[in-house]
């Protein structure tokens, strides 16, 4: 790969997710070289610059004017996505943008229009699309391994641990204005995407939400039913509360011939239960592959720019997770089924 073309990339936002992206680049994307890092917090920008060998900036406009890069990887709080993406497109840059594309459908429409005008590659980073366990389940369902799907369920949850002592920094994700919602619009998207990969598009939802974690302004609990266009009904639960969580399933997909189950936890497995394996066949351990998914998605972005290779899922696909989350909020408020694609 020494003589192969490489894409110069700016990391925009140097928080925790930037570390995951940087690790993915180092381990899986020789096509990418990070030449600029941007963060309004000078210390974070300088720390990231030392890690990557890139030039630090504290202002995106300054970076776009003076930095040496052709693409940006935007990893900012949700409410800043639109402005950053529009500036990058106006400067003619290729853009990979962390999910959600934006907190509102109207903002997403403006971003998509800016991408069309720029004519550059645009990708919304949803690493669940590249989870090896999610891809494997998709392959097995399409191959008929569990027969016709009857139903499915998904659980996304994390314990809070011991409550922060006074004076602790509140995560930006706890702010409704910055995040646009709670669990469903944020981390829950990683569980909604696999359900859509496996079962097709979601038609309508019914939901109850609550806030057991008082300092989180959006929902920290959601219990939902998802009705797919196929007629299949699945459940999706999300929870961020409590000090400790025990073992659980992340996904269960039940078919006429068997079940596929993904376990939660650091040693979580994907298992197939069928007549030949009534006690369960271990297909893979998921966690190493999930960490690698950040690299897989960025490798696909780089190859789309460098070689014109198609994206597995175009940016408009991410509207499904956003619209599902927004429908969950409407359903919880109205206590009625809410349509996703209005």
Secondary structure, 3 states (H helix, E strand, C coil): CCCCCCEEEEEECCCHHHHHHHHHHHHHCCCEEEEEEECCCHHHHHHHHHHHCCEEECCHHHHHHHCCCCEEEECCCHHHHHHHHHHHHHCCCEEEEECCCCCCHHHHHHHHHHHHHHCCCEEEECHHHHCHHHHHHHHHHHCCCCCCEEEEEEEEEECCCCCCCCCCCCCHHHCHHHHCCCCCCCCCHHHHHHHHHHHCCEEEEEEEEECCCCCCCCCCEEEEEEEECCCCEEEEEEEECCCCCCCCEEEEEEECCEEEEEECCCCCEEEEEECCEEEEEEEEECHHHHHHHHHHHHHHHHHHHHHCCCCCCCHHHHHHHHHHHHHHHHHHHHCCCEECCC
